[in-house]
């Protein structure tokens, strides 16, 4: 029988960490919640670098509240995987989503 990690309690959507996540998403045009070692996170950052679009990046593996942030993002977006990318306050997807949007021109339009 395999074991899997489950959350013992739902994310606190009205606590200080949730407030931080919400204000971070609202503060910058492009926000990426990432883990420093994650290849999909690197994939998500590359197109913004190519377009010279600044972005705010929060590396969850470097934060004490990273697990809680990941749970809050899971509740907000329907998925706990990273990266979680937001543009103009809207969740737009993960690494492969951003790569595809960049290659078909949608990403540039969203940033305009």
Secondary structure, 3 states (H helix, E strand, C coil): CCCCCCCCCCCCCCCHHHHHHHHHHHHCCEEEEECCCCHHHHHHHHHHHHCCCCCEEEEHHHCCCHHHHHHHHHHHHCCCCCCEEEECCEEEECHHHHHHHHHCCHHHHHHC
